[in-house]
Amino acid sequence: MKLTIIVPAHNEENSIANTINGIKNAIAEFNKNECNTEIIIVNDASTDNTSEELEKTKGIRSEE
């Protein structure tokens, strides 16, 4: 089974890291059977440093 989580983001530089960490923690807690998971963040034309914050984060896919 594959689980894909898609998160829209617009000017979320101050909260995107916490959001991603929360998702990863929830996946780890409920992923006892080691299903294939993917987190995709869709950066919706942010004008702040959301893109830079996403570049620092491992284990996600970022789309502009």
PQR file with spaces between the fields and no chain letter, atoms N, CA, C, O and H, PARSE charges and radii, in Angstrom:
ATOM       1  N    MET     1       0.841   -1.170    0.000 -0.4000 1.5000
ATOM       2  CA   MET     1       0.000    0.000    0.000 -0.0000 2.0000
ATOM       3  C    MET     1       0.892    1.241    0.000  0.5500 1.7000
ATOM       4  O    MET     1       1.934    1.266    0.654 -0.5500 1.4000
ATOM       5  N    LYS     2       0.475    2.259   -0.733 -0.4000 1.5000
ATOM       6  CA   LYS     2       1.209    3.520   -0.779 -0.0000 2.0000
ATOM       7  C    LYS     2       0.321    4.630   -0.245  0.5500 1.7000
ATOM       8  O    LYS     2      -0.850    4.739   -0.608 -0.5500 1.4000
ATOM       9  H    LYS     2      -0.372    2.238   -1.264  0.4000 1.0000
ATOM      10  N    LEU     3       0.898    5.455    0.624 -0.4000 1.5000
ATOM      11  CA   LEU     3       0.201    6.595    1.194 -0.0000 2.0000
ATOM      12  C    LEU     3       0.899    7.857    0.719  0.5500 1.7000
ATOM      13  O    LEU     3       2.095    8.033    0.953 -0.5500 1.4000
ATOM      14  H    LEU     3       1.849    5.367    0.919  0.4000 1.0000
ATOM      15  N    THR     4       0.157    8.740    0.052 -0.4000 1.5000
ATOM      16  CA   THR     4       0.695   10.016   -0.392 -0.0000 2.0000
ATOM      17  C    THR     4      -0.064   11.130    0.313  0.5500 1.7000
ATOM      18  O    THR     4      -1.293   11.179    0.282 -0.5500 1.4000
ATOM      19  H    THR     4      -0.814    8.597   -0.138  0.4000 1.0000
ATOM      20  N    ILE     5       0.684   12.022    0.947 -0.4000 1.5000
ATOM      21  CA   ILE     5       0.093   13.165    1.629 -0.0000 2.0000
ATOM      22  C    ILE     5       0.532   14.411    0.875  0.5500 1.7000
ATOM      23  O    ILE     5       1.725   14.654    0.693 -0.5500 1.4000
ATOM      24  H    ILE     5       1.683   11.983    0.973  0.4000 1.0000
ATOM      25  N    ILE     6      -0.449   15.200    0.437 -0.4000 1.5000
ATOM      26  CA   ILE     6      -0.179   16.416   -0.314 -0.0000 2.0000
ATOM      27  C    ILE     6      -0.584   17.607    0.552  0.5500 1.7000
ATOM      28  O    ILE     6      -1.711   17.685    1.039 -0.5500 1.4000
ATOM      29  H    ILE     6      -1.419   15.002    0.585  0.4000 1.0000
ATOM      30  N    VAL     7       0.369   18.540    0.734 -0.4000 1.5000
ATOM      31  CA   VAL     7       0.134   19.702    1.589 -0.0000 2.0000
ATOM      32  C    VAL     7       0.334   20.969    0.775  0.5500 1.7000
ATOM      33  O    VAL     7       1.438   21.210    0.285 -0.5500 1.4000
ATOM      34  H    VAL     7       1.285   18.476    0.339  0.4000 1.0000
ATOM      35  N    PRO     8      -0.706   21.787    0.616 -0.5600 1.5000
ATOM      36  CA   PRO     8      -0.511   23.071   -0.043  0.2800 2.0000
ATOM      37  C    PRO     8       0.155   24.046    0.922  0.5500 1.7000
ATOM      38  O    PRO     8      -0.105   24.010    2.125 -0.5500 1.4000
ATOM      39  N    ALA     9       1.013   24.917    0.396 -0.4000 1.5000
ATOM      40  CA   ALA     9       1.690   25.897    1.246 -0.0000 2.0000
ATOM      41  C    ALA     9       1.798   27.230    0.516  0.5500 1.7000
ATOM      42  O    ALA     9       2.193   27.283   -0.648 -0.5500 1.4000
ATOM      43  H    ALA     9       1.225   24.947   -0.581  0.4000 1.0000
ATOM      44  N    HIS    10       1.447   28.286    1.205 -0.4000 1.5000
ATOM      45  CA   HIS    10       1.612   29.642    0.676 -0.0000 2.0000
ATOM      46  C    HIS    10       2.101   30.527    1.815  0.5500 1.7000
ATOM      47  O    HIS    10       1.379   30.764    2.784 -0.5500 1.4000
ATOM      48  H    HIS    10       1.126   28.243    2.151  0.4000 1.0000
ATOM      49  N    ASN    11       3.329   31.011    1.691 -0.4000 1.5000
ATOM      50  CA   ASN    11       3.944   31.862    2.713 -0.0000 2.0000
ATOM      51  C    ASN    11       3.898   31.218    4.102  0.5500 1.7000
ATOM      52  O    ASN    11       3.391   31.801    5.060 -0.5500 1.4000
ATOM      53  H    ASN    11       3.915   30.818    0.904  0.4000 1.0000
ATOM      54  N    GLU    12       4.433   30.018    4.181 -0.4000 1.5000
ATOM      55  CA   GLU    12       4.413   29.233    5.419 -0.0000 2.0000
ATOM      56  C    GLU    12       5.806   29.027    6.013  0.5500 1.7000
ATOM      57  O    GLU    12       6.028   28.040    6.713 -0.5500 1.4000
ATOM      58  H    GLU    12       4.845   29.544    3.403  0.4000 1.0000
ATOM      59  N    GLU    13       6.744   29.932    5.750 -0.4000 1.5000
ATOM      60  CA   GLU    13       8.117   29.731    6.208 -0.0000 2.0000
ATOM      61  C    GLU    13       8.214   29.508    7.718  0.5500 1.7000
ATOM      62  O    GLU    13       9.099   28.785    8.175 -0.5500 1.4000
ATOM      63  H    GLU    13       6.563   30.734    5.180  0.4000 1.0000
ATOM      64  N    ASN    14       7.330   30.110    8.486 -0.4000 1.5000
ATOM      65  CA   ASN    14       7.405   29.993    9.943 -0.0000 2.0000
ATOM      66  C    ASN    14       6.770   28.722   10.490  0.5500 1.7000
ATOM      67  O    ASN    14       6.994   28.374   11.649 -0.5500 1.4000
ATOM      68  H    ASN    14       6.611   30.697    8.114  0.4000 1.0000
ATOM      69  N    SER    15       5.990   28.031    9.686 -0.4000 1.5000
ATOM      70  CA   SER    15       5.292   26.860   10.216 -0.0000 2.0000
ATOM      71  C    SER    15       5.488   25.575    9.415  0.5500 1.7000
ATOM      72  O    SER    15       5.106   24.503    9.886 -0.5500 1.4000
ATOM      73  H    SER    15       5.808   28.313    8.744  0.4000 1.0000
ATOM      74  N    ILE    16       6.068   25.649    8.227 -0.4000 1.5000
ATOM      75  CA   ILE    16       6.134   24.466    7.369 -0.0000 2.0000
ATOM      76  C    ILE    16       6.978   23.347    7.973  0.5500 1.7000
ATOM      77  O    ILE    16       6.635   22.175    7.818 -0.5500 1.4000
ATOM      78  H    ILE    16       6.378   26.520    7.844  0.4000 1.0000
ATOM      79  N    ALA    17       8.069   23.680    8.655 -0.4000 1.5000
ATOM      80  CA   ALA    17       8.907   22.638    9.268 -0.0000 2.0000
ATOM      81  C    ALA    17       8.140   21.889   10.346  0.5500 1.7000
ATOM      82  O    ALA    17       8.226   20.663   10.427 -0.5500 1.4000
ATOM      83  H    ALA    17       8.347   24.632    8.781  0.4000 1.0000
ATOM      84  N    ASN    18       7.389   22.612   11.178 -0.4000 1.5000
ATOM      85  CA   ASN    18       6.581   21.954   12.211 -0.0000 2.0000
ATOM      86  C    ASN    18       5.479   21.095   11.609  0.5500 1.7000
ATOM      87  O    ASN    18       5.170   20.018   12.118 -0.5500 1.4000
ATOM      88  H    ASN    18       7.320   23.607   11.112  0.4000 1.0000
ATOM      89  N    THR    19       4.895   21.576   10.531 -0.4000 1.5000
ATOM      90  CA   THR    19       3.853   20.802    9.847 -0.0000 2.0000
ATOM      91  C    THR    19       4.423   19.495    9.316  0.5500 1.7000
ATOM      92  O    THR    19       3.831   18.434    9.513 -0.5500 1.4000
ATOM      93  H    THR    19       5.146   22.451   10.117  0.4000 1.0000
ATOM      94  N    ILE    20       5.560   19.562    8.648 -0.4000 1.5000
ATOM      95  CA   ILE    20       6.184   18.368    8.083 -0.0000 2.0000
ATOM      96  C    ILE    20       6.593   17.397    9.189  0.5500 1.7000
ATOM      97  O    ILE    20       6.375   16.191    9.070 -0.5500 1.4000
ATOM      98  H    ILE    20       6.041   20.424    8.487  0.4000 1.0000
ATOM      99  N    ASN    21       7.183   17.918   10.259 -0.4000 1.5000
ATOM     100  CA   ASN    21       7.583   17.053   11.375 -0.0000 2.0000
ATOM     101  C    ASN    21       6.374   16.384   12.013  0.5500 1.7000
ATOM     102  O    ASN    21       6.446   15.216   12.395 -0.5500 1.4000
ATOM     103  H    ASN    21       7.360   18.898   10.355  0.4000 1.0000
ATOM     104  N    GLY    22       5.268   17.105   12.132 -0.4000 1.5000
ATOM     105  CA   GLY    22       4.047   16.509   12.671 -0.0000 2.0000
ATOM     106  C    GLY    22       3.526   15.384   11.792  0.5500 1.7000
ATOM     107  O    GLY    22       3.087   14.347   12.289 -0.5500 1.4000
ATOM     108  H    GLY    22       5.210   18.054   11.821  0.4000 1.0000
ATOM     109  N    ILE    23       3.576   15.594   10.487 -0.4000 1.5000
ATOM     110  CA   ILE    23       3.142   14.553    9.549 -0.0000 2.0000
ATOM     111  C    ILE    23       4.054   13.337    9.654  0.5500 1.7000
ATOM     112  O    ILE    23       3.581   12.202    9.702 -0.5500 1.4000
ATOM     113  H    ILE    23       3.933   16.437   10.083  0.4000 1.0000
ATOM     114  N    LYS    24       5.369   13.577    9.689 -0.4000 1.5000
ATOM     115  CA   LYS    24       6.318   12.463    9.795 -0.0000 2.0000
ATOM     116  C    LYS    24       6.110   11.676   11.090  0.5500 1.7000
ATOM     117  O    LYS    24       6.175   10.447   11.086 -0.5500 1.4000
ATOM     118  H    LYS    24       5.754   14.499    9.650  0.4000 1.0000
ATOM     119  N    ASN    25       5.862   12.378   12.195 -0.4000 1.5000
ATOM     120  CA   ASN    25       5.615   11.700   13.470 -0.0000 2.0000
ATOM     121  C    ASN    25       4.343   10.861   13.423  0.5500 1.7000
ATOM     122  O    ASN    25       4.310    9.742   13.934 -0.5500 1.4000
ATOM     123  H    ASN    25       5.809   13.377   12.199  0.4000 1.0000
ATOM     124  N    ALA    26       3.298   11.407   12.808 -0.4000 1.5000
ATOM     125  CA   ALA    26       2.048   10.657   12.684 -0.0000 2.0000
ATOM     126  C    ALA    26       2.238    9.422   11.810  0.5500 1.7000
ATOM     127  O    ALA    26       1.720    8.351   12.125 -0.5500 1.4000
ATOM     128  H    ALA    26       3.324   12.316   12.393  0.4000 1.0000
ATOM     129  N    ILE    27       2.976    9.566   10.718 -0.4000 1.5000
ATOM     130  CA   ILE    27       3.250    8.421    9.848 -0.0000 2.0000
ATOM     131  C    ILE    27       4.019    7.349   10.618  0.5500 1.7000
ATOM     132  O    ILE    27       3.694    6.165   10.531 -0.5500 1.4000
ATOM     133  H    ILE    27       3.396   10.436   10.461  0.4000 1.0000
ATOM     134  N    ALA    28       5.032    7.763   11.366 -0.4000 1.5000
ATOM     135  CA   ALA    28       5.847    6.799   12.121 -0.0000 2.0000
ATOM     136  C    ALA    28       5.007    6.056   13.148  0.5500 1.7000
ATOM     137  O    ALA    28       5.191    4.856   13.355 -0.5500 1.4000
ATOM     138  H    ALA    28       5.296    8.725   11.436  0.4000 1.0000
ATOM     139  N    GLU    29       4.091    6.760   13.787 -0.4000 1.5000
ATOM     140  CA   GLU    29       3.255    6.139   14.815 -0.0000 2.0000
ATOM     141  C    GLU    29       2.275    5.128   14.228  0.5500 1.7000
ATOM     142  O    GLU    29       2.050    4.066   14.809 -0.5500 1.4000
ATOM     143  H    GLU    29       3.942    7.735   13.619  0.4000 1.0000
ATOM     144  N    PHE    30       1.701    5.454   13.092 -0.4000 1.5000
ATOM     145  CA   PHE    30       0.680    4.591   12.499 -0.0000 2.0000
ATOM     146  C    PHE    30       1.217    3.648   11.438  0.5500 1.7000
ATOM     147  O    PHE    30       0.474    2.811   10.926 -0.5500 1.4000
ATOM     148  H    PHE    30       1.884    6.316   12.620  0.4000 1.0000
ATOM     149  N    ASN    31       2.481    3.766   11.100 -0.4000 1.5000
ATOM     150  CA   ASN    31       3.058    2.989   10.016 -0.0000 2.0000
ATOM     151  C    ASN    31       3.732    1.717   10.535  0.5500 1.7000
ATOM     152  O    ASN    31       4.911    1.479   10.272 -0.5500 1.4000
ATOM     153  H    ASN    31       3.085    4.447   11.516  0.4000 1.0000
ATOM     154  N    LYS    32       2.997    0.931   11.250 -0.4000 1.5000
ATOM     155  CA   LYS    32       3.546   -0.300   11.820 -0.0000 2.0000
ATOM     156  C    LYS    32       3.861   -1.335   10.741  0.5500 1.7000
ATOM     157  O    LYS    32       4.765   -2.154   10.913 -0.5500 1.4000
ATOM     158  H    LYS    32       2.039    1.125   11.464  0.4000 1.0000
ATOM     159  N    ASN    33       3.129   -1.303    9.641 -0.4000 1.5000
ATOM     160  CA   ASN    33       3.325   -2.285    8.570 -0.0000 2.0000
ATOM     161  C    ASN    33       4.274   -1.778    7.494  0.5500 1.7000
ATOM     162  O    ASN    33       4.418   -2.404    6.444 -0.5500 1.4000
ATOM     163  H    ASN    33       2.395   -0.638    9.502  0.4000 1.0000
ATOM     164  N    GLU    34       4.916   -0.655    7.749 -0.4000 1.5000
ATOM     165  CA   GLU    34       5.894   -0.091    6.832 -0.0000 2.0000
ATOM     166  C    GLU    34       5.362    0.077    5.411  0.5500 1.7000
ATOM     167  O    GLU    34       5.991   -0.357    4.446 -0.5500 1.4000
ATOM     168  H    GLU    34       4.799   -0.146    8.602  0.4000 1.0000
ATOM     169  N    CYS    35       4.209    0.705    5.296 -0.4000 1.5000
ATOM     170  CA   CYS    35       3.700    0.995    3.953 -0.0000 2.0000
ATOM     171  C    CYS    35       4.541    2.109    3.341  0.5500 1.7000
ATOM     172  O    CYS    35       5.168    2.885    4.062 -0.5500 1.4000
ATOM     173  H    CYS    35       3.697    1.057    6.080  0.4000 1.0000
ATOM     174  N    ASN    36       4.554    2.186    2.042 -0.4000 1.5000
ATOM     175  CA   ASN    36       5.328    3.176    1.308 -0.0000 2.0000
ATOM     176  C    ASN    36       4.638    4.535    1.447  0.5500 1.7000
ATOM     177  O    ASN    36       3.483    4.685    1.047 -0.5500 1.4000
ATOM     178  H    ASN    36       4.044    1.556    1.457  0.4000 1.0000
ATOM     179  N    THR    37       5.332    5.515    2.006 -0.4000 1.5000
ATOM     180  CA   THR    37       4.729    6.831    2.198 -0.0000 2.0000
ATOM     181  C    THR    37       5.505    7.902    1.440  0.5500 1.7000
ATOM     182  O    THR    37       6.706    7.783    1.200 -0.5500 1.4000
ATOM     183  H    THR    37       6.270    5.393    2.331  0.4000 1.0000
ATOM     184  N    GLU    38       4.777    8.947    1.074 -0.4000 1.5000
ATOM     185  CA   GLU    38       5.351   10.062    0.337 -0.0000 2.0000
ATOM     186  C    GLU    38       4.681   11.341    0.818  0.5500 1.7000
ATOM     187  O    GLU    38       3.459   11.390    0.953 -0.5500 1.4000
ATOM     188  H    GLU    38       3.801    9.044    1.268  0.4000 1.0000
ATOM     189  N    ILE    39       5.476   12.379    1.077 -0.4000 1.5000
ATOM     190  CA   ILE    39       4.942   13.691    1.440 -0.0000 2.0000
ATOM     191  C    ILE    39       5.301   14.653    0.313  0.5500 1.7000
ATOM     192  O    ILE    39       6.471   14.818   -0.034 -0.5500 1.4000
ATOM     193  H    ILE    39       6.469   12.340    0.967  0.4000 1.0000
ATOM     194  N    ILE    40       4.279   15.278   -0.248 -0.4000 1.5000
ATOM     195  CA   ILE    40       4.481   16.256   -1.317 -0.0000 2.0000
ATOM     196  C    ILE    40       3.981   17.605   -0.803  0.5500 1.7000
ATOM     197  O    ILE    40       2.833   17.732   -0.376 -0.5500 1.4000
ATOM     198  H    ILE    40       3.329   15.144    0.033  0.4000 1.0000
ATOM     199  N    ILE    41       4.852   18.601   -0.851 -0.4000 1.5000
ATOM     200  CA   ILE    41       4.479   19.956   -0.477 -0.0000 2.0000
ATOM     201  C    ILE    41       4.354   20.772   -1.753  0.5500 1.7000
ATOM     202  O    ILE    41       5.302   20.851   -2.535 -0.5500 1.4000
ATOM     203  H    ILE    41       5.784   18.497   -1.198  0.4000 1.0000
ATOM     204  N    VAL    42       3.194   21.378   -1.970 -0.4000 1.5000
ATOM     205  CA   VAL    42       2.964   22.205   -3.148 -0.0000 2.0000
ATOM     206  C    VAL    42       3.098   23.658   -2.712  0.5500 1.7000
ATOM     207  O    VAL    42       2.226   24.198   -2.032 -0.5500 1.4000
ATOM     208  H    VAL    42       2.424   21.314   -1.335  0.4000 1.0000
ATOM     209  N    ASN    43       4.197   24.280   -3.111 -0.4000 1.5000
ATOM     210  CA   ASN    43       4.472   25.664   -2.765 -0.0000 2.0000
ATOM     211  C    ASN    43       3.738   26.553   -3.761  0.5500 1.7000
ATOM     212  O    ASN    43       4.126   26.641   -4.926 -0.5500 1.4000
ATOM     213  H    ASN    43       4.906   23.841   -3.663  0.4000 1.0000
ATOM     214  N    ASP    44       2.688   27.205   -3.304 -0.4000 1.5000
ATOM     215  CA   ASP    44       1.802   27.972   -4.166 -0.0000 2.0000
ATOM     216  C    ASP    44       2.239   29.438   -4.252  0.5500 1.7000
ATOM     217  O    ASP    44       1.618   30.319   -3.657 -0.5500 1.4000
ATOM     218  H    ASP    44       2.373   27.133   -2.357  0.4000 1.0000
ATOM     219  N    ALA    45       3.315   29.679   -5.000 -0.4000 1.5000
ATOM     220  CA   ALA    45       3.801   31.039   -5.295 -0.0000 2.0000
ATOM     221  C    ALA    45       4.110   31.841   -4.037  0.5500 1.7000
ATOM     222  O    ALA    45       3.777   33.023   -3.952 -0.5500 1.4000
ATOM     223  H    ALA    45       3.819   28.963   -5.482  0.4000 1.0000
ATOM     224  N    SER    46       4.742   31.203   -3.067 -0.4000 1.5000
ATOM     225  CA   SER    46       5.119   31.916   -1.845 -0.0000 2.0000
ATOM     226  C    SER    46       6.107   33.027   -2.156  0.5500 1.7000
ATOM     227  O    SER    46       6.968   32.888   -3.025 -0.5500 1.4000
ATOM     228  H    SER    46       5.013   30.243   -3.136  0.4000 1.0000
ATOM     229  N    THR    47       5.972   34.130   -1.435 -0.4000 1.5000
ATOM     230  CA   THR    47       6.889   35.258   -1.611 -0.0000 2.0000
ATOM     231  C    THR    47       7.822   35.404   -0.414  0.5500 1.7000
ATOM     232  O    THR    47       8.620   36.339   -0.362 -0.5500 1.4000
ATOM     233  H    THR    47       5.273   34.243   -0.729  0.4000 1.0000
ATOM     234  N    ASP    48       7.730   34.498    0.536 -0.4000 1.5000
ATOM     235  CA   ASP    48       8.630   34.502    1.693 -0.0000 2.0000
ATOM     236  C    ASP    48       9.696   33.432    1.488  0.5500 1.7000
ATOM     237  O    ASP    48      10.022   33.104    0.347 -0.5500 1.4000
ATOM     238  H    ASP    48       7.081   33.737    0.494  0.4000 1.0000
ATOM     239  N    ASN    49      10.232   32.895    2.538 -0.4000 1.5000
ATOM     240  CA   ASN    49      11.299   31.896    2.436 -0.0000 2.0000
ATOM     241  C    ASN    49      10.797   30.453    2.556  0.5500 1.7000
ATOM     242  O    ASN    49      11.530   29.578    3.018 -0.5500 1.4000
ATOM     243  H    ASN    49       9.968   33.161    3.465  0.4000 1.0000
ATOM     244  N    THR    50       9.575   30.210    2.150 -0.4000 1.5000
ATOM     245  CA   THR    50       9.039   28.851    2.198 -0.0000 2.0000
ATOM     246  C    THR    50       9.905   27.902    1.375  0.5500 1.7000
ATOM     247  O    THR    50      10.206   26.800    1.833 -0.5500 1.4000
ATOM     248  H    THR    50       8.980   30.921    1.775  0.4000 1.0000
ATOM     249  N    SER    51      10.307   28.299    0.182 -0.4000 1.5000
ATOM     250  CA   SER    51      11.132   27.432   -0.676 -0.0000 2.0000
ATOM     251  C    SER    51      12.439   27.053    0.005  0.5500 1.7000
ATOM     252  O    SER    51      12.862   25.898   -0.057 -0.5500 1.4000
ATOM     253  H    SER    51      10.062   29.194   -0.190  0.4000 1.0000
ATOM     254  N    GLU    52      13.079   28.017    0.652 -0.4000 1.5000
ATOM     255  CA   GLU    52      14.335   27.752    1.337 -0.0000 2.0000
ATOM     256  C    GLU    52      14.135   26.786    2.502  0.5500 1.7000
ATOM     257  O    GLU    52      14.965   25.909    2.741 -0.5500 1.4000
ATOM     258  H    GLU    52      12.736   28.955    0.703  0.4000 1.0000
ATOM     259  N    GLU    53      13.035   26.952    3.220 -0.4000 1.5000
ATOM     260  CA   GLU    53      12.735   26.037    4.328 -0.0000 2.0000
ATOM     261  C    GLU    53      12.502   24.624    3.814  0.5500 1.7000
ATOM     262  O    GLU    53      12.924   23.655    4.445 -0.5500 1.4000
ATOM     263  H    GLU    53      12.361   27.664    3.026  0.4000 1.0000
ATOM     264  N    LEU    54      11.837   24.501    2.677 -0.4000 1.5000
ATOM     265  CA   LEU    54      11.582   23.182    2.103 -0.0000 2.0000
ATOM     266  C    LEU    54      12.872   22.521    1.638  0.5500 1.7000
ATOM     267  O    LEU    54      13.018   21.305    1.753 -0.5500 1.4000
ATOM     268  H    LEU    54      11.495   25.288    2.164  0.4000 1.0000
ATOM     269  N    GLU    55      13.800   23.301    1.121 -0.4000 1.5000
ATOM     270  CA   GLU    55      15.084   22.748    0.675 -0.0000 2.0000
ATOM     271  C    GLU    55      15.872   22.144    1.830  0.5500 1.7000
ATOM     272  O    GLU    55      16.647   21.210    1.624 -0.5500 1.4000
ATOM     273  H    GLU    55      13.681   24.289    1.028  0.4000 1.0000
ATOM     274  N    LYS    56      15.688   22.657    3.034 -0.4000 1.5000
ATOM     275  CA   LYS    56      16.377   22.151    4.232 -0.0000 2.0000
ATOM     276  C    LYS    56      15.791   20.839    4.734  0.5500 1.7000
ATOM     277  O    LYS    56      16.434   20.119    5.497 -0.5500 1.4000
ATOM     278  H    LYS    56      15.059   23.416    3.201  0.4000 1.0000
ATOM     279  N    THR    57      14.584   20.532    4.311 -0.4000 1.5000
ATOM     280  CA   THR    57      13.847   19.403    4.864 -0.0000 2.0000
ATOM     281  C    THR    57      14.073   18.147    4.026  0.5500 1.7000
ATOM     282  O    THR    57      13.850   18.156    2.815 -0.5500 1.4000
ATOM     283  H    THR    57      14.062   21.117    3.690  0.4000 1.0000
ATOM     284  N    LYS    58      14.510   17.081    4.663 -0.4000 1.5000
ATOM     285  CA   LYS    58      14.739   15.814    3.968 -0.0000 2.0000
ATOM     286  C    LYS    58      13.484   14.949    4.026  0.5500 1.7000
ATOM     287  O    LYS    58      12.670   15.060    4.942 -0.5500 1.4000
ATOM     288  H    LYS    58      14.691   17.073    5.647  0.4000 1.0000
ATOM     289  N    GLY    59      13.353   14.093    3.031 -0.4000 1.5000
ATOM     290  CA   GLY    59      12.272   13.121    3.027 -0.0000 2.0000
ATOM     291  C    GLY    59      10.953   13.646    2.496  0.5500 1.7000
ATOM     292  O    GLY    59       9.908   13.041    2.736 -0.5500 1.4000
ATOM     293  H    GLY    59      14.014   14.002    2.287  0.4000 1.0000
ATOM     294  N    ILE    60      10.981   14.759    1.778 -0.4000 1.5000
ATOM     295  CA   ILE    60       9.766   15.279    1.164 -0.0000 2.0000
ATOM     296  C    ILE    60      10.044   15.598   -0.295  0.5500 1.7000
ATOM     297  O    ILE    60      11.193   15.677   -0.728 -0.5500 1.4000
ATOM     298  H    ILE    60      11.830   15.250    1.582  0.4000 1.0000
ATOM     299  N    ARG    61       8.978   15.778   -1.030 -0.4000 1.5000
ATOM     300  CA   ARG    61       9.076   16.259   -2.410 -0.0000 2.0000
ATOM     301  C    ARG    61       8.389   17.605   -2.461  0.5500 1.7000
ATOM     302  O    ARG    61       7.272   17.755   -1.967 -0.5500 1.4000
ATOM     303  H    ARG    61       8.044   15.714   -0.678  0.4000 1.0000
ATOM     304  N    SER    62       9.042   18.579   -3.051 -0.4000 1.5000
ATOM     305  CA   SER    62       8.487   19.933   -3.139 -0.0000 2.0000
ATOM     306  C    SER    62       8.200   20.255   -4.590  0.5500 1.7000
ATOM     307  O    SER    62       9.026   20.021   -5.473 -0.5500 1.4000
ATOM     308  H    SER    62       9.949   18.457   -3.452  0.4000 1.0000
ATOM     309  N    GLU    63       7.015   20.795   -4.821 -0.4000 1.5000
ATOM     310  CA   GLU    63       6.592   21.214   -6.166 -0.0000 2.0000
ATOM     311  C    GLU    63       6.260   22.690   -6.120  0.5500 1.7000
ATOM     312  O    GLU    63       5.667   23.173   -5.156 -0.5500 1.4000
ATOM     313  H    GLU    63       6.344   20.985   -4.105  0.4000 1.0000
ATOM     314  N    GLU    64       6.634   23.390   -7.140 -0.4000 1.5000
ATOM     315  CA   GLU    64       6.306   24.832   -7.227 -0.0000 2.0000
ATOM     316  C    GLU    64       5.121   25.010   -8.136  0.5500 1.7000
ATOM     317  O    GLU    64       4.674   26.136   -8.353 -0.5500 1.4000
ATOM     318  H    GLU    64       7.116   22.998   -7.924  0.4000 1.0000
